[in-house]
């Protein structure tokens, strides 16, 4: 199958509709083979029917299914390009991750545990671009995590859990002066969450009620550099100057701003997924479990301009609003 060129929306939709017609034609071919196989069984041509059933399986595995997978990939790529991609000013969508978001960035975010194995993280549909001077990467991810399942008082058995969702990595133009992790209870299963955060010695657990959060939320705050005499408001701007002027820096813990908390709650209520946010200086990571860039594609109906321009990830705009509160 030829790949879509994605030159204009109209041409892209026409190409995808042509691919949809080809897929339907191939699907009818499979149905035809199965109908003949049923007729062969009725007339007791069992060897013929068996051969036809084998042919149908081969037809599906090597002819129909690969075409279907490529068609779905093309539809998703077009949808992401004409929505999130255009919003971030990029013309490229990758389906196996990007060099701008790797395992290293996920581990540094300290949001979810990552299995220490080569296949601990898998990246899928990804897009990288810029928005108002910020470098933004959005990617579907599957993060493998291990835990022990207690079994009748024994030491327990090792189990692997796959945490799937959409990860947004943002590099801000300047240091925010904040260092915290804020997440909803279900973003990370409790049994893994407790063990993971007990091992993060640089973070202190703060009651979520202290920042006005009601419900099953968790907040961990770490220290950040602060020039002596600075207030929280001017800390981010003056920290770099303090380093240049050899001014004394102290460690300080800053709570997320009230406006940030309010907007985060709006995001958490809006999205059907479970949210987790990590802010570290000039970097913010947002993980939404069970939320994806790649939408479910139905092969029963041909794509249209309306379906291709349907935003698969409206949460991105809300996430970028959060960065504006911090900067």
N, C-alpha and C positions, 0 to 999 in steps of 0.2 A: 504494500500500500504506500502511495506517495504521502509525504508529510505536508501539512497545510502550510502555506507561505505566510499567512497572517499579514498581508499587505494592507487591506482595508477590511472593515467590518462586513460590508456587503459581499466582497469576494470570499472572505473566510466562511461566511454562512453558506454560500453556494457550494463551496468545496465540501463542507461538512455534510450538507444535505445530499450531495452526490455519493459520499461515502456511506451515508445511512441507507440509500437505495441499494447500493452494492451489498451491504450487510443483509438487508432483507432478502435480496435475491439468493444469497448463499444460504440463509436460514431456510428458505423454501426448498432449496436443494436437499437439505438434511431431512426435512419433512417428507419429501418425495421418496427418499431411500427407505425411510421407516414405513411408509405406506406399502411400498412394494414388498418389504420384509413381512408385514402382517398378511398380505395376500398370499405370499409363499407358504406361510404357516397354515393358512386356511385350506389351501389345496394340498397340504402335507408334503411340501417340498422343503423338508427340514434342513438339508444341507445347504440349499440355496438361501433359506432364511437366515441360517447361522452366518453364512458368508456376508450377507447384506448387513447384518447387525455389526459384524466386525468392521465392515467398510464404513458404517455410520459412525462408529466410535472414532476410527481413524480420521474421517472427514471432519468431525467436530474438533478433535485435538489438534490436528495439523493444518486445517484449512479455515474453519469457521472461528474457532476461539482466538487464534492469534490476530485475525482481522478485527474481531470484536474488541480485544484489549487495546489495539492500536487506535481504533476509532474512539473509544472512551478516553484514552490518553489525549488525543487531539482535541476533543471537546473540552476537557478540563484545562488543557493548556491555553486554548483560545479564550475560555471564560476568565481565567486568571489574568491573562495578558490584557484583555480589554477592560478590566476592572481594577484590580490591585496593581497590576503592572503599570498601567497608564497613570494611576494615581501617584505612583512612586517615580514616574518618569523613566521607565525602563522598557525595552522591547524584547527582553529575554526572560523566559521561564525555564527552569531546569527541573527535571523529574527525578533526580537522584542527589539532591542537596547542592550546596554551593560552598565555595571556599570561605565565604564570609561568615558562615555559621558551622562550627565543628564541635566535636565532643568537648574540646577545651573550653569553649564559651559556655556550654551547658554545665560543666562541672564548676566553673568559676562563679556561676550564678547562685550556687548553693540553694537551689529550690527543691530538687528531687534527687534521690540517690540514683547512681548509675552503676550498673553491673560492670565490674572490672574485667571485661572480656572484649575481644575484638568486635564482637557483634552486640556490644552493650547499647549502641545507639544506631538507629537507621534513619536516614533522611530521605524524604520523598519530594513532592512538588515544592519548589522554592523560588522565591523572587527577591532580588536585591535592588535597592534604589535609594534615592534621597528625597527628603521632605523638609523644607525650610532649614537647610543646613545640617540636618541630621541624617546619618547613614542608617538605613532601615533594612533589615532582612527578616523575611517571614517564611516559615517552612513547616510542613507537616513532619512530625517526628514520631518514632516509636522508641521509647526508652525502656530498656530491660532493667528490672530491679529484683534483687533476691531477698528472701526472708525465710525465717524458720517457722514451720507450722507445728505447733505443739500437739503431741499425740499421746493422750492418756498419761500425762506426767513425765513422759520421756524427754530427752533433749530436743526432740523435734526433727523434722526433715526439711532439707533445703528445698525451697520452691522458687520459681522465677515468675514474676509478674510483669506484664508488658503494659506500660503506661503510654497511651496514645493521645495525640492532640496536636495543636498548632502552637509553634514557638515564635515569638517576635523578639528580635534582638535590635536594640537601638543604641547608637553611639551619639551622644550629645556633643555640641561644640565646646561646652565648658563644664567644669565640675559643679555638681549640684550641692555638694557638701553633705549629702545624705548617704547612709549605709544601713539598709534595712531589708527584711524579707517579710512579706505579707501575703497570706494565702488562706483560701477557704479549706475547710476540713477535708472535703472529698477530693481535693486536687492531688493529694498523696495519701494512699491508704494508711490508716492510723498505725498499724503494726510496723510499717517501714518508716513512717514519719518520725515517730518517737526515737527510734534507734539512730536515725540519720542526724537529727538535730542535737541529740546528746553528744555527738562526736564533733559538732561545730563549736570549737572552743572560743572562737572569735565573736560569737553571737550570744546575746542575752535575751531570754524570753521575757516579754512584757505582756501583762494582761491586756487583752484586746479592748476591754472596757475603758482603759486609761486613755484611749484615743477616740472614744465614742462609738466603737463598733459593738453592735449587739448581734449575737448569734455565734455560730461555730467558726470563728476566725482565729488565726494565730499570727502573732507579730514577734519577730526577732530583730533586735537592733544591735548593730556593731558600732565600734568607735570610728571616728573619722578625724583627720587632722584639722586643727583649728588654731589660727593665730591668736596669741594672747591679747585680750582686749576686744576681740571681734564679737559682734552679736551674731545670732544665727542668720540674720538677713544678709550681712555683708561677708560672711565666712567664705562662701563659694568664690566670690570675686577676689578676696584678699589672700587666699591661701597660697596661690602661685606667687604673688608679690612677696609674701612672707618668706618663701623659699629663696627667692632671688636676693632679698635684703638680709638673709640670715636671721630673720626674726624668729623667736622661740615659738615652736608649735606644740600644742598639747593635744591629747586625745579627748574627744568629746562625743557623746551620744546624742543624736538628734531624732526626735520623733517625727513621723510623717506629718506634713501640714494638715490642718483640719479640712481644707478645701480638697486636698488629695484624697483623704479618706472618704469624703462625700461622693466624689466622682468615681472612686474605685467601687463603692457600693452600687452606684448606678450601673457600672460595667458588669458587675457580678450578677445583678438582678436581670440585666438585659440578655446576657449570653446564656444559651442552654447548657454550656459547659461549666467546668469548675476552674476558678482562676487562681493564679499564683504570680506574685510580682517580686522582682529583685531589683533593688536600686543600689548601685555602688559607684559613687563619684559621678563620672560622666557616662555611665553605662546603665541602661535599664533593660531588663528581660521580663517578658510577660509570657507565661505558659497557660494555655486554656485546654484543659483535659477534655477529650471527647468532642473537640471542635476542629474542623479541617478546612484547608483551602480547597482541596479536591472535593467537589460535590458529587453526590450520587447521580449517575447518568442513566436515564431510561432509554433503552433501545427501541421502545415501542413507538416513540414519536420522534420526528426529525427536529433538529435544533432550529431555533429562530433567532432573529436579532434580539428579541426580548430575553430569551433564555441565556444567550451568550453574554449579554451585558448585565445580567443579574449579579449583584455583588455577593460573592460567597463568604466575605469576611468583613462585614460592616463594623465589627468590633475594633478594627485597626484605627479608625478615626477617633474612637473614644480613648484608645491607648495613647495615641499621639497627643490628645488633650491632656493626659496625665503628665506627659513630659513638659508641657507648657507651664503647668503649675509648679514644677520643681525648678525650672530654669529662671 
